[in-house]
Amino acid sequence: MKLSSILIPIISIFFLQSNLFSQSGWFQQVSGTNVNLHSVNSHHGNENIAWSCGDNGVILHTTNGGTSWVQQVSGTTNDLYCICFMETAGGPVMAVGESGIILRTTNFGTNWITIPSPTTRTLRDISDYNFVAVGDSGVILKSSNEGLNWVTLPSPTTQQLNATSAIFANYIVGNNGTVLRGFSSDTNWVLTSSGTGENLYGVPLFGNTDITIGTGGIIWRSTNFGTTWFGQNSNTSVTLRSVEYSVNNASRIYICGDNGTIIKSTNSGAVFGFQTTSTTQNLNSIFFYLSDNRGYACGNNGTILKTNDGGGTIITSINNSGELPLKYSLKQNYPNPFNPVTSIRFSLAIGELTKISVYDITGKETMVLINRFLNAGEYEVTFDGSNFSSGVYYYILKSGEFTQTRKMIMVK
């Protein structure tokens, strides 16, 4: 065998892995399936090991950070809505879904075992920490032996329950603004007033501020352990389906939803900004754990996204006056010259598909800062040139028929 025939595939694999790790922002991975994926979760000690589950009993597994995903034999064709690495038990992975199905593995999915379930109601979420599962018609299940046996708990509602969390504060959220609190335990749940009628789809595992999200772009927060709730501006009206913190940096909050939407806050939810995802598929689940930079998201049509840098650029609305701009504009970046971070402000007179790209002196597009639909308003986006050389760069705003170019200089 020729040496070149050995080197070519090795070099190809090296560049593929290097490219995946070095890519900025959210980038798509090859899932190998086109079913809707509803949940993604990683090993809590090694983020390169992860799982995703979805319709028709599909379970995907990666051991290399998503460079490749392999479908595992789940033993079911039921739709699966949640998959979790169970932290407190040190490693069982659980999945739940349609018709009350409960799956469990202790060898990372080489063998999935179907666990007897006390319900035929669809289960939609399971807590990573306390083995509580929730689902349709208000069903709440609990296991006290690491998921081997399950019992039905009393429930104060018949609403569909969509998500649960069980560390720092015990919450279950569901349709029509349903919020349940487990004030002293995870076996006694009390219906509390949320102040909204929106369907609630997500509640994070970690954080120093209680937060839930749902239809109509709602972000609902509480600072008094769920006694009262108030709205937070999300700058979107799409359904938001999943919210997550990193265990090591609870000030960073990630939320995903319909039409490829991902929004992020770096100040514990005080302000959220958009991130570019390059997909319009509905995103159903987002997950970060040890790192506040490395995370996954999954959604319809087999979509899996990955980021190694916290999702890259954040697009923040700065239209604080409430008055919409009368014309398009692209402001000069500030500071300029800069090293290595600078801010770019722009205004949109009407809602349009909007793109801002950075080009080098040769005219090569080096980074896409924004490529998504934005409503009319004033915005700010940050360009981080840490991986760029000193020199002259151009940034171009394209929105509808409007195009404008400006020059910026990076000096390191």
C-alpha positions as CSV (number, residue, x, y, z in Angstrom):
1,M,0.0,0.0,0.0
2,K,1.3,3.4,-0.9
3,L,2.1,5.8,1.9
4,S,0.1,8.5,0.2
5,S,-3.1,6.4,0.4
6,I,-2.6,6.2,4.2
7,L,-1.8,9.8,4.7
8,I,-4.7,11.2,2.7
9,P,-7.5,9.8,4.9
10,I,-5.5,10.6,8.1
11,I,-5.0,14.2,6.9
12,S,-8.6,14.5,5.9
13,I,-9.8,13.3,9.3
14,F,-7.4,15.7,11.0
15,F,-8.7,18.7,9.1
16,L,-12.3,17.7,9.6
17,Q,-11.8,17.5,13.4
18,S,-9.7,20.7,13.5
19,N,-12.3,22.5,11.4
20,L,-15.2,21.3,13.6
21,F,-13.4,22.5,16.8
22,S,-12.3,25.8,15.4
23,Q,-15.6,26.8,13.8
24,S,-17.1,29.9,15.4
25,G,-20.7,30.3,16.6
26,W,-23.3,27.6,16.1
27,F,-22.5,25.1,13.4
28,Q,-24.5,22.1,12.1
29,Q,-23.4,18.5,12.6
30,V,-24.3,15.5,10.6
31,S,-26.9,13.5,12.6
32,G,-27.5,10.8,10.0
33,T,-31.3,11.1,10.5
34,N,-34.2,13.3,9.4
35,V,-36.6,12.6,12.3
36,N,-37.5,15.3,14.7
37,L,-35.0,15.4,17.6
38,H,-36.5,16.5,20.9
39,S,-33.7,16.3,23.5
40,V,-29.9,16.5,23.7
41,N,-27.7,15.8,26.8
42,S,-24.1,15.2,27.5
43,H,-22.0,13.2,30.0
44,H,-21.5,15.5,33.0
45,G,-17.8,14.7,33.2
46,N,-17.0,14.6,29.5
47,E,-18.8,16.8,27.0
48,N,-17.5,14.9,24.1
49,I,-19.9,12.1,25.1
50,A,-23.5,13.0,24.3
51,W,-26.9,11.6,23.3
52,S,-29.9,12.9,21.4
53,C,-33.3,11.3,21.1
54,G,-36.4,11.9,18.9
55,D,-39.3,10.4,17.0
56,N,-39.6,6.7,16.1
57,G,-37.4,5.7,19.1
58,V,-34.3,7.2,17.6
59,I,-31.3,7.6,20.0
60,L,-28.1,9.1,18.7
61,H,-24.7,8.9,20.5
62,T,-21.4,10.6,20.0
63,T,-18.1,10.0,21.7
64,N,-16.1,12.6,19.8
65,G,-17.9,15.8,20.5
66,G,-20.3,15.3,17.6
67,T,-17.8,14.8,14.8
68,S,-19.8,11.6,14.2
69,W,-23.2,10.5,15.6
70,V,-24.2,6.8,15.7
71,Q,-27.7,5.5,16.0
72,Q,-28.2,3.1,18.9
73,V,-30.7,0.3,19.2
74,S,-33.4,1.7,21.5
75,G,-35.7,-1.3,21.2
76,T,-38.8,0.9,20.6
77,T,-40.5,2.9,17.9
78,N,-42.2,5.2,20.3
79,D,-41.3,8.9,20.1
80,L,-38.8,9.9,22.7
81,Y,-39.0,13.4,24.2
82,C,-36.2,13.5,26.8
83,I,-32.8,11.8,27.4
84,C,-30.6,12.5,30.4
85,F,-27.3,11.5,32.0
86,M,-28.3,11.0,35.6
87,E,-25.8,12.8,37.7
88,T,-26.7,11.7,41.2
89,A,-26.5,8.0,40.3
90,G,-23.1,8.4,38.6
91,G,-23.9,7.4,35.1
92,P,-27.2,5.7,34.2
93,V,-28.7,7.3,31.2
94,M,-32.5,7.6,31.0
95,A,-34.9,8.3,28.2
96,V,-38.7,8.8,28.3
97,G,-41.4,9.4,25.8
98,E,-44.6,8.3,24.1
99,S,-47.1,6.0,25.9
100,G,-45.2,6.3,29.1
101,I,-42.1,4.5,27.9
102,I,-39.0,4.6,30.1
103,L,-35.6,3.4,28.9
104,R,-32.4,2.9,30.9
105,T,-28.8,2.1,30.2
106,T,-25.8,1.6,32.4
107,N,-23.3,1.1,29.5
108,F,-23.7,4.4,27.6
109,G,-26.4,2.9,25.4
110,T,-24.8,-0.3,24.2
111,N,-27.9,-1.9,25.7
112,W,-31.1,0.0,26.4
113,I,-33.5,-1.7,28.8
114,T,-37.3,-0.9,28.9
115,I,-38.3,-0.2,32.4
116,P,-41.9,-1.0,33.5
117,S,-43.9,2.2,33.6
118,P,-46.9,2.9,35.8
119,T,-48.5,5.2,33.1
120,T,-49.4,5.1,29.5
121,R,-49.4,8.9,29.3
122,T,-46.7,10.4,27.2
123,L,-43.7,11.5,29.3
124,R,-42.0,14.7,28.2
125,D,-39.1,15.4,30.6
126,I,-37.1,13.8,33.3
127,S,-34.9,15.5,35.9
128,D,-31.1,14.9,35.8
129,Y,-30.9,14.9,39.6
130,N,-33.9,13.4,41.4
131,F,-35.5,10.9,39.0
132,V,-38.8,12.8,38.6
133,A,-40.5,12.4,35.2
134,V,-43.5,14.5,34.0
135,G,-45.9,14.3,31.1
136,D,-49.4,14.5,29.7
137,S,-52.6,14.9,31.8
138,G,-50.6,16.1,34.8
139,V,-48.7,12.8,35.3
140,I,-45.7,12.9,37.7
141,L,-43.6,9.9,38.3
142,K,-40.8,9.2,40.8
143,S,-38.1,6.6,41.2
144,S,-36.2,6.1,44.5
145,N,-33.8,3.4,43.2
146,E,-32.0,5.1,40.3
147,G,-34.7,4.5,37.8
148,L,-35.3,0.8,38.2
149,N,-38.8,1.2,39.6
150,W,-41.3,4.1,39.2
151,V,-44.4,5.2,41.1
152,T,-47.1,7.8,40.3
153,L,-47.2,10.8,42.5
154,P,-50.3,12.9,43.4
155,S,-50.7,15.8,40.9
156,P,-52.6,19.0,41.5
157,T,-53.3,19.4,37.7
158,T,-54.5,17.6,34.6
159,Q,-52.6,20.0,32.3
160,Q,-49.8,18.7,30.0
161,L,-46.5,19.0,31.9
162,N,-43.5,19.8,29.8
163,A,-40.4,20.3,31.9
164,T,-39.1,19.8,35.4
165,S,-36.0,20.8,37.4
166,A,-34.9,19.7,40.8
167,I,-31.9,21.5,42.2
168,F,-31.8,24.8,44.1
169,A,-35.6,24.9,43.4
170,N,-38.1,22.2,42.5
171,Y,-40.3,23.3,39.6
172,I,-42.6,21.6,37.1
173,V,-44.0,23.7,34.2
174,G,-46.7,23.0,31.6
175,N,-49.5,24.2,29.4
176,N,-51.7,27.2,30.1
177,G,-49.2,28.8,32.5
178,T,-49.0,25.8,34.8
179,V,-46.3,26.0,37.5
180,L,-45.9,23.5,40.2
181,R,-43.5,23.9,43.2
182,G,-42.1,21.2,45.4
183,F,-41.5,23.4,48.4
184,S,-40.0,20.8,50.8
185,S,-39.5,17.8,48.6
186,D,-39.9,16.3,45.2
187,T,-42.9,14.1,46.2
188,N,-45.3,16.9,47.2
189,W,-46.2,19.3,44.4
190,V,-48.3,22.4,44.8
191,L,-49.9,24.4,42.0
192,T,-48.8,28.1,42.1
193,S,-50.0,31.2,40.2
194,S,-47.7,32.0,37.3
195,G,-49.6,35.1,36.1
196,T,-49.6,33.8,32.4
197,G,-51.7,31.6,30.2
198,E,-48.9,30.8,27.8
199,N,-47.7,27.2,27.4
200,L,-44.4,26.8,29.3
201,Y,-41.9,24.5,27.8
202,G,-38.6,24.8,29.7
203,V,-37.1,25.3,33.2
204,P,-33.4,25.1,33.7
205,L,-31.5,22.8,36.1
206,F,-29.2,25.5,37.4
207,G,-29.2,29.2,38.2
208,N,-29.6,31.8,40.8
209,T,-32.7,33.2,39.2
210,D,-35.8,31.1,38.5
211,I,-36.8,31.2,34.9
212,T,-39.2,29.5,32.5
213,I,-40.0,30.0,28.8
214,G,-42.7,29.2,26.3
215,T,-45.1,30.3,23.6
216,G,-45.2,33.8,22.2
217,G,-41.5,34.3,23.1
218,I,-42.3,34.5,26.8
219,I,-39.5,34.6,29.3
220,W,-41.0,34.4,32.8
221,R,-38.8,35.0,35.9
222,S,-39.1,34.9,39.6
223,T,-36.7,36.2,42.3
224,N,-38.7,35.0,45.3
225,F,-38.8,31.2,44.7
226,G,-41.9,31.3,42.5
227,T,-44.2,33.4,44.8
228,T,-44.5,36.0,42.0
229,W,-43.4,36.0,38.4
230,F,-42.6,38.8,35.9
231,G,-42.0,39.0,32.2
232,Q,-38.6,39.6,30.6
233,N,-38.2,40.9,27.0
234,S,-37.0,38.2,24.6
235,N,-37.2,40.4,21.5
236,T,-39.0,37.5,19.7
237,S,-42.5,36.1,19.4
238,V,-41.5,32.6,18.4
239,T,-42.2,29.7,20.7
240,L,-39.2,29.2,23.0
241,R,-38.8,25.5,23.9
242,S,-35.6,25.0,26.0
243,V,-33.5,27.0,28.5
244,E,-30.2,26.1,30.1
245,Y,-27.4,27.4,32.3
246,S,-23.9,26.2,32.6
247,V,-23.1,24.8,36.1
248,N,-19.9,26.9,36.2
249,N,-21.3,30.2,35.0
250,A,-25.0,30.7,35.9
251,S,-24.9,34.3,34.5
252,R,-24.9,32.9,31.0
253,I,-28.3,31.7,29.9
254,Y,-29.1,30.0,26.6
255,I,-32.6,29.6,25.1
256,C,-33.7,27.9,21.9
257,G,-36.9,27.8,20.0
258,D,-38.7,27.8,16.7
259,N,-37.3,29.0,13.3
260,G,-33.7,28.2,14.4
261,T,-33.9,30.8,17.2
262,I,-31.2,30.9,19.9
263,I,-30.9,33.8,22.3
264,K,-28.3,34.3,25.0
265,S,-27.8,36.4,28.1
266,T,-24.5,37.1,29.8
267,N,-25.9,38.9,32.8
268,S,-28.3,36.4,34.4
269,G,-31.2,37.2,32.1
270,A,-31.3,41.0,32.4
271,V,-30.7,41.3,28.6
272,F,-31.0,38.7,25.9
273,G,-29.5,38.9,22.4
274,F,-29.9,36.7,19.3
275,Q,-27.2,34.3,17.9
276,T,-26.8,33.2,14.4
277,T,-27.6,29.5,13.8
278,S,-27.8,29.1,10.0
279,T,-31.0,27.0,10.3
280,T,-34.7,27.7,10.2
281,Q,-35.7,24.3,11.8
282,N,-37.5,24.4,15.1
283,L,-35.0,23.8,17.9
284,N,-36.4,21.8,20.8
285,S,-33.5,21.3,23.2
286,I,-30.3,23.1,24.2
287,F,-27.7,21.8,26.7
288,F,-24.6,23.2,28.4
289,Y,-23.0,21.7,31.5
290,L,-19.4,22.0,32.6
291,S,-18.4,24.6,30.1
292,D,-20.3,27.8,29.4
293,N,-18.8,27.8,25.9
294,R,-19.3,24.2,24.7
295,G,-22.9,23.1,24.1
296,Y,-25.4,21.4,21.9
297,A,-28.8,22.1,20.5
298,C,-31.1,19.8,18.5
299,G,-34.4,20.1,16.6
300,N,-36.6,19.1,13.8
301,N,-35.5,17.2,10.7
302,G,-32.5,15.7,12.4
303,T,-30.9,19.1,13.2
304,I,-28.0,19.0,15.7
305,L,-26.0,22.2,16.4
306,K,-22.7,22.5,18.3
307,T,-20.7,25.5,19.6
308,N,-17.3,25.7,21.1
309,D,-17.3,29.4,21.8
310,G,-20.6,30.1,23.5
311,G,-22.5,30.4,20.3
312,G,-20.3,33.3,19.0
313,T,-21.7,36.8,18.3
314,I,-24.7,38.2,20.3
315,I,-27.1,40.6,18.5
316,T,-28.6,42.9,21.1
317,S,-31.6,45.2,20.6
318,I,-30.8,48.7,21.9
319,N,-34.1,50.3,20.9
320,N,-34.7,51.6,24.4
321,S,-36.8,54.6,23.4
322,G,-39.6,52.5,22.0
323,E,-39.6,54.5,18.8
324,L,-38.7,52.6,15.6
325,P,-36.0,54.1,13.4
326,L,-37.2,55.9,10.2
327,K,-34.4,54.7,8.0
328,Y,-31.6,52.1,7.7
329,S,-28.2,52.9,8.9
330,L,-24.8,51.3,9.6
331,K,-22.8,53.1,12.2
332,Q,-19.0,53.3,12.4
333,N,-17.7,50.6,14.8
334,Y,-16.4,51.7,18.2
335,P,-13.6,51.7,19.2
336,N,-11.8,52.0,15.9
337,P,-8.9,51.1,15.7
338,F,-9.6,48.2,18.1
339,N,-7.9,45.2,19.7
340,P,-9.4,42.7,19.5
341,V,-13.1,43.5,20.2
342,T,-15.3,46.3,18.7
343,S,-19.0,47.0,18.6
344,I,-21.1,47.7,15.5
345,R,-24.5,49.5,15.7
346,F,-27.1,49.5,13.0
347,S,-30.8,50.4,12.4
348,L,-33.5,48.7,10.4
349,A,-36.6,50.7,9.2
350,I,-38.6,47.5,8.6
351,G,-38.2,43.8,9.5
352,E,-36.0,42.1,7.0
353,L,-33.7,39.2,6.5
354,T,-30.4,40.8,7.6
355,K,-26.8,39.9,7.1
356,I,-23.6,41.5,8.4
357,S,-20.4,40.0,7.1
358,V,-16.7,40.9,7.7
359,Y,-14.3,40.9,4.7
360,D,-10.5,41.2,4.6
361,I,-8.6,43.5,2.3
362,T,-8.7,41.0,-0.6
363,G,-12.5,40.9,-0.5
364,K,-12.7,37.4,1.1
365,E,-15.6,36.9,3.6
366,T,-14.0,36.0,6.9
367,M,-16.9,36.0,9.3
368,V,-20.7,36.2,9.2
369,L,-21.9,38.2,12.3
370,I,-25.6,38.1,11.5
371,N,-27.7,36.1,9.0
372,R,-31.3,36.1,10.2
373,F,-34.6,37.9,10.1
374,L,-34.7,40.9,12.4
375,N,-37.6,43.2,13.3
376,A,-37.4,46.9,12.8
377,G,-35.3,48.5,15.5
378,E,-31.8,49.5,16.6
379,Y,-29.2,46.8,17.2
380,E,-25.7,46.2,18.4
381,V,-23.4,43.4,17.5
382,T,-19.9,42.6,18.7
383,F,-17.0,41.6,16.5
384,D,-14.2,39.6,18.2
385,G,-11.0,39.6,16.1
386,S,-9.0,37.5,18.5
387,N,-8.3,34.9,15.7
388,F,-7.6,37.6,13.1
389,S,-4.4,39.4,12.1
390,S,-3.9,43.1,12.3
391,G,-5.0,45.0,9.3
392,V,-7.9,46.7,7.5
393,Y,-11.3,44.9,7.4
394,Y,-14.7,45.9,5.9
395,Y,-18.1,45.1,7.3
396,I,-21.2,45.1,5.1
397,L,-24.8,45.3,6.1
398,K,-27.4,43.9,3.8
399,S,-31.1,44.1,4.7
400,G,-33.7,43.9,2.0
401,E,-32.6,46.3,-0.7
402,F,-30.4,48.2,1.6
403,T,-26.6,47.8,1.5
404,Q,-23.9,49.8,3.3
405,T,-20.2,49.2,3.9
406,R,-17.8,50.6,6.4
407,K,-14.0,50.1,7.1
408,M,-12.5,49.2,10.5
409,I,-8.9,48.7,11.6
410,M,-7.5,46.1,14.0
411,V,-4.2,46.8,15.6
412,K,-2.7,44.1,17.8
